[in-house]
Amino acid sequence: AIRWMHAPVDVDARASAVTKHVEGIATDRTYFWGAGEFEMTRSLRRSLRKDRGVPVERVAISAYWRPGRH
């Protein structure tokens, strides 16, 4: 299944909302792919890899911009 999510504008709220959104997804056979703002992707990757123990082979999370950086 593919889930598209429009997250809040605030960076901290966005990271929290996205991480909370994926908490309900089973990790046993799921492949996680995502892309977005740096802080959100860092928070999500940390949650999946460290907190939930998803193997690196099943996590592809990429940051494609960082606020305030050009």
Biopython code that builds the backbone (N, CA, C, O; Angstrom):
import numpy as np
from Bio.PDB.StructureBuilder import StructureBuilder

atoms = [
    (1, "ALA", "N", (0.842, -1.178, 0.000)),
    (1, "ALA", "CA", (0.000, 0.000, 0.000)),
    (1, "ALA", "C", (0.881, 1.233, 0.000)),
    (1, "ALA", "O", (1.971, 1.221, 0.572)),
    (2, "ILE", "N", (0.432, 2.265, -0.618)),
    (2, "ILE", "CA", (1.139, 3.535, -0.638)),
    (2, "ILE", "C", (0.318, 4.523, 0.169)),
    (2, "ILE", "O", (-0.899, 4.604, 0.004)),
    (3, "ARG", "N", (0.976, 5.274, 1.040)),
    (3, "ARG", "CA", (0.291, 6.286, 1.840)),
    (3, "ARG", "C", (0.931, 7.629, 1.568)),
    (3, "ARG", "O", (2.137, 7.799, 1.751)),
    (4, "TRP", "N", (0.132, 8.577, 1.133)),
    (4, "TRP", "CA", (0.599, 9.935, 0.874)),
    (4, "TRP", "C", (0.148, 10.791, 2.037)),
    (4, "TRP", "O", (-1.006, 10.702, 2.456)),
    (5, "MET", "N", (1.032, 11.615, 2.566)),
    (5, "MET", "CA", (0.683, 12.417, 3.728)),
    (5, "MET", "C", (1.101, 13.859, 3.510)),
    (5, "MET", "O", (2.237, 14.132, 3.120)),
    (6, "HIS", "N", (0.194, 14.768, 3.758)),
    (6, "HIS", "CA", (0.514, 16.195, 3.773)),
    (6, "HIS", "C", (0.752, 16.554, 5.234)),
    (6, "HIS", "O", (-0.161, 16.475, 6.055)),
    (7, "ALA", "N", (1.957, 16.942, 5.547)),
    (7, "ALA", "CA", (2.347, 17.209, 6.929)),
    (7, "ALA", "C", (2.258, 18.698, 7.251)),
    (7, "ALA", "O", (2.203, 19.528, 6.343)),
    (8, "PRO", "N", (2.243, 19.040, 8.547)),
    (8, "PRO", "CA", (2.203, 20.448, 8.963)),
    (8, "PRO", "C", (3.397, 21.240, 8.430)),
    (8, "PRO", "O", (4.432, 20.668, 8.091)),
    (9, "VAL", "N", (3.240, 22.553, 8.361)),
    (9, "VAL", "CA", (4.280, 23.436, 7.862)),
    (9, "VAL", "C", (5.437, 23.550, 8.861)),
    (9, "VAL", "O", (6.598, 23.547, 8.452)),
    (10, "ASP", "N", (5.143, 23.649, 10.153)),
    (10, "ASP", "CA", (6.168, 23.770, 11.184)),
    (10, "ASP", "C", (7.083, 22.540, 11.186)),
    (10, "ASP", "O", (6.599, 21.409, 11.196)),
    (11, "VAL", "N", (8.396, 22.756, 11.178)),
    (11, "VAL", "CA", (9.374, 21.675, 11.067)),
    (11, "VAL", "C", (9.229, 20.648, 12.193)),
    (11, "VAL", "O", (9.175, 19.448, 11.926)),
    (12, "ASP", "N", (9.165, 21.100, 13.436)),
    (12, "ASP", "CA", (9.058, 20.166, 14.559)),
    (12, "ASP", "C", (7.728, 19.423, 14.542)),
    (12, "ASP", "O", (7.686, 18.223, 14.811)),
    (13, "ALA", "N", (6.657, 20.115, 14.233)),
    (13, "ALA", "CA", (5.339, 19.477, 14.157)),
    (13, "ALA", "C", (5.305, 18.466, 13.028)),
    (13, "ALA", "O", (4.689, 17.408, 13.158)),
    (14, "ARG", "N", (5.960, 18.780, 11.926)),
    (14, "ARG", "CA", (5.997, 17.873, 10.775)),
    (14, "ARG", "C", (6.731, 16.586, 11.135)),
    (14, "ARG", "O", (6.240, 15.494, 10.848)),
    (15, "ALA", "N", (7.888, 16.703, 11.753)),
    (15, "ALA", "CA", (8.663, 15.516, 12.135)),
    (15, "ALA", "C", (7.854, 14.635, 13.072)),
    (15, "ALA", "O", (7.834, 13.414, 12.916)),
    (16, "SER", "N", (7.196, 15.240, 14.032)),
    (16, "SER", "CA", (6.382, 14.496, 14.985)),
    (16, "SER", "C", (5.181, 13.839, 14.310)),
    (16, "SER", "O", (4.879, 12.677, 14.577)),
    (17, "ALA", "N", (4.502, 14.571, 13.442)),
    (17, "ALA", "CA", (3.312, 14.048, 12.765)),
    (17, "ALA", "C", (3.642, 12.872, 11.851)),
    (17, "ALA", "O", (2.912, 11.881, 11.821)),
    (18, "VAL", "N", (4.735, 12.980, 11.111)),
    (18, "VAL", "CA", (5.108, 11.909, 10.187)),
    (18, "VAL", "C", (5.524, 10.666, 10.961)),
    (18, "VAL", "O", (5.117, 9.555, 10.619)),
    (19, "THR", "N", (6.328, 10.846, 11.996)),
    (19, "THR", "CA", (6.756, 9.707, 12.812)),
    (19, "THR", "C", (5.547, 9.023, 13.444)),
    (19, "THR", "O", (5.461, 7.795, 13.449)),
    (20, "LYS", "N", (4.622, 9.804, 13.973)),
    (20, "LYS", "CA", (3.413, 9.238, 14.578)),
    (20, "LYS", "C", (2.570, 8.510, 13.533)),
    (20, "LYS", "O", (1.970, 7.475, 13.824)),
    (21, "HIS", "N", (2.526, 9.047, 12.330)),
    (21, "HIS", "CA", (1.737, 8.453, 11.246)),
    (21, "HIS", "C", (2.185, 7.032, 10.925)),
    (21, "HIS", "O", (1.351, 6.173, 10.642)),
    (22, "VAL", "N", (3.485, 6.774, 10.964)),
    (22, "VAL", "CA", (3.973, 5.437, 10.604)),
    (22, "VAL", "C", (4.031, 4.475, 11.786)),
    (22, "VAL", "O", (4.324, 3.294, 11.601)),
    (23, "GLU", "N", (3.759, 4.958, 12.996)),
    (23, "GLU", "CA", (3.794, 4.075, 14.166)),
    (23, "GLU", "C", (2.834, 2.904, 14.042)),
    (23, "GLU", "O", (3.120, 1.821, 14.553)),
    (24, "GLY", "N", (1.723, 3.093, 13.385)),
    (24, "GLY", "CA", (0.729, 2.038, 13.266)),
    (24, "GLY", "C", (1.001, 1.036, 12.155)),
    (24, "GLY", "O", (0.234, 0.088, 11.982)),
    (25, "ILE", "N", (2.064, 1.223, 11.408)),
    (25, "ILE", "CA", (2.385, 0.328, 10.300)),
    (25, "ILE", "C", (3.271, -0.801, 10.814)),
    (25, "ILE", "O", (4.308, -0.553, 11.429)),
    (26, "ALA", "N", (2.862, -2.029, 10.560)),
    (26, "ALA", "CA", (3.650, -3.191, 10.977)),
    (26, "ALA", "C", (5.011, -3.171, 10.291)),
    (26, "ALA", "O", (5.114, -2.815, 9.117)),
    (27, "THR", "N", (6.045, -3.551, 11.018)),
    (27, "THR", "CA", (7.396, -3.502, 10.467)),
    (27, "THR", "C", (7.925, -4.862, 10.039)),
    (27, "THR", "O", (9.039, -4.946, 9.522)),
    (28, "ASP", "N", (7.164, -5.921, 10.238)),
    (28, "ASP", "CA", (7.684, -7.264, 9.980)),
    (28, "ASP", "C", (8.119, -7.503, 8.537)),
    (28, "ASP", "O", (9.143, -8.147, 8.311)),
    (29, "ARG", "N", (7.367, -7.000, 7.549)),
    (29, "ARG", "CA", (7.740, -7.193, 6.142)),
    (29, "ARG", "C", (7.611, -5.917, 5.317)),
    (29, "ARG", "O", (7.658, -5.968, 4.088)),
    (30, "THR", "N", (7.452, -4.800, 5.966)),
    (30, "THR", "CA", (7.224, -3.540, 5.270)),
    (30, "THR", "C", (8.531, -2.919, 4.804)),
    (30, "THR", "O", (9.524, -2.924, 5.531)),
    (31, "TYR", "N", (8.526, -2.383, 3.587)),
    (31, "TYR", "CA", (9.641, -1.599, 3.057)),
    (31, "TYR", "C", (9.230, -0.142, 3.172)),
    (31, "TYR", "O", (8.192, 0.254, 2.643)),
    (32, "PHE", "N", (10.026, 0.651, 3.850)),
    (32, "PHE", "CA", (9.709, 2.052, 4.065)),
    (32, "PHE", "C", (10.520, 2.927, 3.117)),
    (32, "PHE", "O", (11.750, 2.879, 3.117)),
    (33, "TRP", "N", (9.831, 3.720, 2.315)),
    (33, "TRP", "CA", (10.463, 4.677, 1.425)),
    (33, "TRP", "C", (9.869, 6.037, 1.726)),
    (33, "TRP", "O", (8.657, 6.162, 1.901)),
    (34, "GLY", "N", (10.703, 7.047, 1.786)),
    (34, "GLY", "CA", (10.195, 8.393, 2.020)),
    (34, "GLY", "C", (11.200, 9.427, 1.591)),
    (34, "GLY", "O", (12.393, 9.146, 1.471)),
    (35, "ALA", "N", (10.710, 10.624, 1.362)),
    (35, "ALA", "CA", (11.561, 11.746, 1.010)),
    (35, "ALA", "C", (10.919, 13.013, 1.536)),
    (35, "ALA", "O", (9.694, 13.129, 1.573)),
    (36, "GLY", "N", (11.744, 13.955, 1.941)),
    (36, "GLY", "CA", (11.194, 15.197, 2.447)),
    (36, "GLY", "C", (12.255, 16.061, 3.077)),
    (36, "GLY", "O", (13.450, 15.852, 2.867)),
    (37, "GLU", "N", (11.821, 17.022, 3.841)),
    (37, "GLU", "CA", (12.676, 17.985, 4.518)),
    (37, "GLU", "C", (13.608, 17.252, 5.494)),
    (37, "GLU", "O", (13.233, 16.230, 6.070)),
    (38, "PHE", "N", (14.811, 17.779, 5.672)),
    (38, "PHE", "CA", (15.877, 17.136, 6.436)),
    (38, "PHE", "C", (15.467, 16.684, 7.837)),
    (38, "PHE", "O", (15.653, 15.517, 8.182)),
    (39, "GLU", "N", (14.915, 17.585, 8.649)),
    (39, "GLU", "CA", (14.581, 17.232, 10.034)),
    (39, "GLU", "C", (13.527, 16.132, 10.100)),
    (39, "GLU", "O", (13.608, 15.245, 10.950)),
    (40, "MET", "N", (12.547, 16.184, 9.215)),
    (40, "MET", "CA", (11.508, 15.160, 9.197)),
    (40, "MET", "C", (12.090, 13.806, 8.842)),
    (40, "MET", "O", (11.783, 12.804, 9.487)),
    (41, "THR", "N", (12.931, 13.774, 7.814)),
    (41, "THR", "CA", (13.483, 12.489, 7.394)),
    (41, "THR", "C", (14.443, 11.930, 8.439)),
    (41, "THR", "O", (14.491, 10.719, 8.656)),
    (42, "ARG", "N", (15.193, 12.794, 9.074)),
    (42, "ARG", "CA", (16.094, 12.321, 10.133)),
    (42, "ARG", "C", (15.307, 11.712, 11.283)),
    (42, "ARG", "O", (15.659, 10.643, 11.782)),
    (43, "SER", "N", (14.249, 12.382, 11.703)),
    (43, "SER", "CA", (13.401, 11.880, 12.785)),
    (43, "SER", "C", (12.757, 10.546, 12.407)),
    (43, "SER", "O", (12.723, 9.616, 13.213)),
    (44, "LEU", "N", (12.254, 10.460, 11.192)),
    (44, "LEU", "CA", (11.594, 9.235, 10.741)),
    (44, "LEU", "C", (12.589, 8.074, 10.643)),
    (44, "LEU", "O", (12.302, 6.969, 11.104)),
    (45, "ARG", "N", (13.733, 8.322, 10.055)),
    (45, "ARG", "CA", (14.762, 7.277, 9.934)),
    (45, "ARG", "C", (15.184, 6.780, 11.314)),
    (45, "ARG", "O", (15.303, 5.574, 11.529)),
    (46, "ARG", "N", (15.408, 7.691, 12.238)),
    (46, "ARG", "CA", (15.800, 7.325, 13.601)),
    (46, "ARG", "C", (14.721, 6.472, 14.264)),
    (46, "ARG", "O", (15.023, 5.468, 14.909)),
    (47, "SER", "N", (13.481, 6.872, 14.106)),
    (47, "SER", "CA", (12.375, 6.120, 14.700)),
    (47, "SER", "C", (12.303, 4.694, 14.145)),
    (47, "SER", "O", (12.158, 3.732, 14.900)),
    (48, "LEU", "N", (12.405, 4.573, 12.835)),
    (48, "LEU", "CA", (12.299, 3.244, 12.219)),
    (48, "LEU", "C", (13.499, 2.366, 12.548)),
    (48, "LEU", "O", (13.326, 1.207, 12.926)),
    (49, "ARG", "N", (14.699, 2.891, 12.413)),
    (49, "ARG", "CA", (15.911, 2.089, 12.586)),
    (49, "ARG", "C", (16.225, 1.823, 14.057)),
    (49, "ARG", "O", (16.441, 0.672, 14.436)),
    (50, "LYS", "N", (16.255, 2.848, 14.881)),
    (50, "LYS", "CA", (16.694, 2.681, 16.269)),
    (50, "LYS", "C", (15.566, 2.287, 17.212)),
    (50, "LYS", "O", (15.729, 1.380, 18.027)),
    (51, "ASP", "N", (14.426, 2.958, 17.109)),
    (51, "ASP", "CA", (13.336, 2.683, 18.042)),
    (51, "ASP", "C", (12.575, 1.413, 17.705)),
    (51, "ASP", "O", (12.167, 0.672, 18.599)),
    (52, "ARG", "N", (12.383, 1.159, 16.410)),
    (52, "ARG", "CA", (11.565, 0.016, 15.997)),
    (52, "ARG", "C", (12.373, -1.138, 15.419)),
    (52, "ARG", "O", (11.819, -2.213, 15.185)),
    (53, "GLY", "N", (13.653, -0.948, 15.184)),
    (53, "GLY", "CA", (14.526, -2.030, 14.748)),
    (53, "GLY", "C", (14.319, -2.520, 13.326)),
    (53, "GLY", "O", (14.598, -3.682, 13.027)),
    (54, "VAL", "N", (13.834, -1.652, 12.442)),
    (54, "VAL", "CA", (13.645, -2.049, 11.044)),
    (54, "VAL", "C", (15.029, -2.174, 10.393)),
    (54, "VAL", "O", (15.839, -1.253, 10.501)),
    (55, "PRO", "N", (15.311, -3.294, 9.722)),
    (55, "PRO", "CA", (16.615, -3.476, 9.084)),
    (55, "PRO", "C", (16.885, -2.411, 8.023)),
    (55, "PRO", "O", (15.970, -1.950, 7.341)),
    (56, "VAL", "N", (18.145, -2.032, 7.897)),
    (56, "VAL", "CA", (18.549, -0.993, 6.949)),
    (56, "VAL", "C", (18.118, -1.329, 5.524)),
    (56, "VAL", "O", (17.846, -0.422, 4.738)),
    (57, "GLU", "N", (18.051, -2.590, 5.182)),
    (57, "GLU", "CA", (17.653, -3.009, 3.833)),
    (57, "GLU", "C", (16.200, -2.672, 3.505)),
    (57, "GLU", "O", (15.800, -2.703, 2.341)),
    (58, "ARG", "N", (15.409, -2.350, 4.532)),
    (58, "ARG", "CA", (13.992, -2.049, 4.306)),
    (58, "ARG", "C", (13.648, -0.593, 4.607)),
    (58, "ARG", "O", (12.480, -0.254, 4.798)),
    (59, "VAL", "N", (14.664, 0.265, 4.650)),
    (59, "VAL", "CA", (14.435, 1.688, 4.914)),
    (59, "VAL", "C", (15.205, 2.519, 3.894)),
    (59, "VAL", "O", (16.434, 2.462, 3.836)),
    (60, "ALA", "N", (14.476, 3.289, 3.094)),
    (60, "ALA", "CA", (15.086, 4.223, 2.144)),
    (60, "ALA", "C", (14.437, 5.580, 2.370)),
    (60, "ALA", "O", (13.376, 5.873, 1.818)),
    (61, "ILE", "N", (15.072, 6.389, 3.172)),
    (61, "ILE", "CA", (14.544, 7.704, 3.527)),
    (61, "ILE", "C", (15.567, 8.740, 3.077)),
    (61, "ILE", "O", (16.722, 8.696, 3.501)),
    (62, "SER", "N", (15.153, 9.667, 2.224)),
    (62, "SER", "CA", (16.070, 10.671, 1.678)),
    (62, "SER", "C", (15.598, 12.084, 1.977)),
    (62, "SER", "O", (14.417, 12.408, 1.852)),
    (63, "ALA", "N", (16.545, 12.911, 2.375)),
    (63, "ALA", "CA", (16.253, 14.339, 2.572)),
    (63, "ALA", "C", (16.527, 15.068, 1.272)),
    (63, "ALA", "O", (17.547, 14.825, 0.626)),
    (64, "TYR", "N", (15.624, 15.961, 0.881)),
    (64, "TYR", "CA", (15.885, 16.697, -0.345)),
    (64, "TYR", "C", (15.918, 18.198, -0.164)),
    (64, "TYR", "O", (16.045, 18.927, -1.148)),
    (65, "TRP", "N", (15.807, 18.681, 1.056)),
    (65, "TRP", "CA", (16.103, 20.091, 1.346)),
    (65, "TRP", "C", (16.186, 20.282, 2.849)),
    (65, "TRP", "O", (15.692, 19.478, 3.639)),
    (66, "ARG", "N", (16.821, 21.365, 3.202)),
    (66, "ARG", "CA", (16.970, 21.729, 4.614)),
    (66, "ARG", "C", (16.614, 23.206, 4.741)),
    (66, "ARG", "O", (17.262, 24.046, 4.116)),
    (67, "PRO", "N", (15.595, 23.544, 5.539)),
    (67, "PRO", "CA", (15.179, 24.941, 5.649)),
    (67, "PRO", "C", (16.348, 25.860, 6.002)),
    (67, "PRO", "O", (17.182, 25.523, 6.842)),
    (68, "GLY", "N", (16.397, 27.010, 5.358)),
    (68, "GLY", "CA", (17.414, 27.994, 5.644)),
    (68, "GLY", "C", (18.744, 27.737, 4.950)),
    (68, "GLY", "O", (19.675, 28.530, 5.087)),
    (69, "ARG", "N", (18.843, 26.647, 4.211)),
    (69, "ARG", "CA", (20.082, 26.329, 3.494)),
    (69, "ARG", "C", (19.830, 26.482, 1.999)),
    (69, "ARG", "O", (18.783, 26.071, 1.497)),
    (70, "HIS", "N", (20.781, 27.068, 1.293)),
    (70, "HIS", "CA", (20.629, 27.241, -0.151)),
    (70, "HIS", "C", (21.835, 26.718, -0.873)),
    (70, "HIS", "O", (21.893, 26.776, -2.101)),
]
sb = StructureBuilder()
sb.init_structure("model")
sb.init_model(0)
sb.init_chain("A")
sb.init_seg("    ")
for serial, (resi, resn, name, xyz) in enumerate(atoms, 1):
    if name == "N":
        sb.init_residue(resn, " ", resi, " ")
    sb.init_atom(name, np.array(xyz, "f"), 0.0, 1.0, " ", f" {name:<3s}", serial, name[0])
structure = sb.get_structure()
